[in-house]
Amino acid sequence: MDDVSDLVMQQISELRTRLGDKIQDLDDKYILRFLIARDHDIAKAEEMLRNHVEWKERIEYDQAHTWIIDDVVQDSFQFCVDGKDKEGRLVVYCPVGAWHGRRMLEAGLGKELDRHLYHMAACMASALAKSNGDKLVGILDLAELSYYKIAHYDTVQLTLRMLREREQNFPETLEAVIIINSPWVLDVIFPLIKPILGRSTLQKLEIYNSSPHKWMPVLLDRIQGGKFPSMFLKKHKYNMCHGSKNSPLKFSLQNIYFATI
């Protein structure tokens, strides 16, 4: 916190005074994220922080990373938090298009799905805390996302609620979100999602279609010298070797393997 001004430190101190024991376990960097998210308006940051603490208590978030999740739900909503970009930031891979929210909800597994999504968020936050940096890079893979998967009221409502809770409780934790293999159905649901996302989040979105010649050079440029998420490597071995056809970034599979172990 050496690069933080005296005025900002005073604002953090003021928030600690106002919220007392509710935020005594939160460090200054944690509190600063809420201040930035509310443009250093102390009253608004206080409200956001108060709601955040109440949310954590309500869902028992501090224990969420230890929860045992039903195998069926876990297998249907896989994710990976073991990547690093070239600056040492955490890189998270979520094959969102392959997730089966509608199937889980129609099977009556809504509560277990909620638990898993909170568990995912807690695992990402824990990995971020251990990484070199305060922000993460997200790779959202929409391959296999179909109209059938999103044409379901409960699935849409769950998606909107989780995005809303993410915006309200994890501000200023994104360096970039790179969306790959975007299908046409994103145009159907994005108008519902966009109003939920803050200006800062929207500015960090990069959306690419299903052509690896478009998105692979972007990922290579950001992660070259770092470590690709293991789940991403397993799924995109071919694209790693052939996806940058028109780019000067030419990697062989052997080079990529040794760069990520």
N, C-alpha and C positions, 0 to 999 in steps of 0.2 A: 504493500500500500504506500510505498515511498513516493509514487508519482501522483498521489491524490492530494488535492489542495486542502488547505486548512478549513476553508468554507465547507467542503464536502464532508470532512471529518466532523465538523460541528453539526452538520445535518444528520449524520449517522448517530452521533451522541444524542441528539434531540429525539430521534426515533427510539433509541434505547430507553430514554427517560419516559417517553410516552407509553411504550409497550412493556417495559419492565421485564418481569420473569418470563413473559411469553417468548421473548427472543434472546434470552440470556445464553442459549446454547448455539446461536448463530454467529459466525464470525463476520468481521466487517465487510469482507468481499461479498459475502452472501447478501447482506443487507444492501450493499451498494447496487446490486443488480436491480433491486426493486425501486431504488431511487432513480436510476437511469431510465427504467421502464416508464416512470411517471414524470419524466423531465424535471426531476429534482423538486417536484411539488411535495412538500413534506406531508401535508394532509392526505393527499392521494396515495402516497407511498405507504403511509401508516395504515390506511384502509386496506390496501392490497396485501400488506404483510400480515395484518390481523386475520384477514380471510384465509390467507395461505396457512397460517398456523392452525386455524380451526379445521381447515381441510385435511391437513396432515394428521391431526388427532382423530378426526372422524373416520378416516379410512385406515388408520394405524400404519401410515406410510413408512415410518422409521423402521418397521419390521418387514416391510414388503419384499425386500431383496432376499429374505430368508424363507419366504413362503414356499411350500411344496405345491406345485401346480399339476393338475390332472394331465396325464401324458397325452390324451387325445387333444386337449386344447393347446398344450405346448407344441405338439407336432404340427398343428394347424396354423400356428402363429410364431414361426421361427424368426430369430434375429441374431445379430452378431455384434459384439462390442470390442473386438480385439485388433482393430486397425489403427494406424498412425499416419498422419500426413507428414510432409517433409519438414514441417515446423514442430512436429512432435504432438500435435493435437490429436485427440481421440477421433477415430473414424468409425461410425456406426453404419451397419448395413441392415436394411429391412426390406425383404422381398414382399412388399405390401400386396402386389398383384396376385401373389400365390396364397395369400391368407384366405381363410374360409369363415368369415364372420357370419354370413347368412346361415350357413350350415350349422354352426354352433348355436346360434340363437334359435333356429327352428327346432333344434334338438333339446331345447330347454336348458342350455348351459350358459345362460347369460351372466349369472353371478360368478361362475368360475372364469368366464371370459374377462369380466371386470377385474377380478383378482390378478389374472395374468397380465393384463395391460398395465396395471399399477406396478406389478412385479417388474415388467420390462422397464418402465420409467425409473424405478428405483435402481435397477442394475445399471442403467445408463448413467444415472447421477453418481453412483458409487464409482464406476469406471472413470467418469470425468474428474472426480475429486482426486483420483490417483494419477491422473495423466499430467502431461506438461502443458498446462493451459487451463483457461476458464471456459473455453467454448469448444464445441464439437462440430465435426463435419458429418452430415447425414447423407447417406446414399439411399434413396427410396426407389426401389425397382418395381415398376408397375406391370411388368410382363405377366400375362395371364389374367389381368384385370378385365372383367367382362361386364356387359350391361346387366346380365342376370345377377351378378354379385352385388351390384349397387342399387338395383331396382327393388328395394326391400326397405320398408319404412323403418323398422327397428335397427337395421344395419346403418342406415343414414343417420338416424338419431344418435346411435352409439358413436359413430365417427365424429359427428359435430360436437358431442359432449366431451369426448376425449381431447379433441383439438382445443376446445375452449378451456378445459382444465389445464392443458399444457401451457397455453398462453398466459393464464392467470397465475400459474405456480412455478414456472421455470423460465422467467424472463432473462434475456441477455445471455443465453447459453448456446446460441447457434452462431457458428462462423459462416456456414453455408449449408444449404440443402440442395443436393443435386438429384433431380428426378429423372430417371432414365426409363426408356421403353414406354413412354407415355402413349396410351391409346386414345382413340376418339372419345371414349366414354368419360375421360377426365373433363372434357368440355361440358358434360351434362351436370357433373357434381360440383365443379369448381365454383360456379356462381353462388352455391350455398356455403362453401368453405371460405371464400375470400373475405366476407365481412367479419369473420371470426378472427382472422389473422391480423396482427398489428402491423403497422407500417414497417417496423424494423424487420419482422419476419418476411414480409412480402418482398422486401428489397434483397433478401438473401436467397430467394428461390431461383434455381436455374432448371429449366424444363427442356428435356430433349426427347425426340421421338425414338422409334425402335431401331434406328440406324447406329450401330456402334462406331461408324466412321465420324459421327457427330460427337458422341459423348465420351468415347474412350480416350481421345487426346486430352480432353478436359480433366479426366480422372488421373491420367498419367502425369500431367503437368502438376497437379496438386499433390499427388501421393508419391511421385518418383523420389526414390531415396528413403521413403518411409516404409509402411507395411500395409498392404491391402488386407481388408477383412477376410478371414479364412473362408467364410461361406461365399463371399463374392468370388474369390479365386476358384473355388470348386465349381461354381455355376458358369463362370465366364472364361474358362481357360482358352477356348478358341478365340474369343474376341480380344483377349489380352495379346495374342500373337498377330491377329489380322485386323483388329478394329481401327488401327491408325494408318490406314492405307495412304492417305494424303498428308500425313503429318511427318515432320522430321523425327518424331519420337518413335523410334523403332526398337521394340523389345523382343527378344527371343523368350520362349517359355523358360529356358534355363536361367536367364538373367533375372526374370521376374521371380522365379522360385527362390533364388539365393538372396534377392533383395528383401524378401518378406519373412525370412526365418531368423 
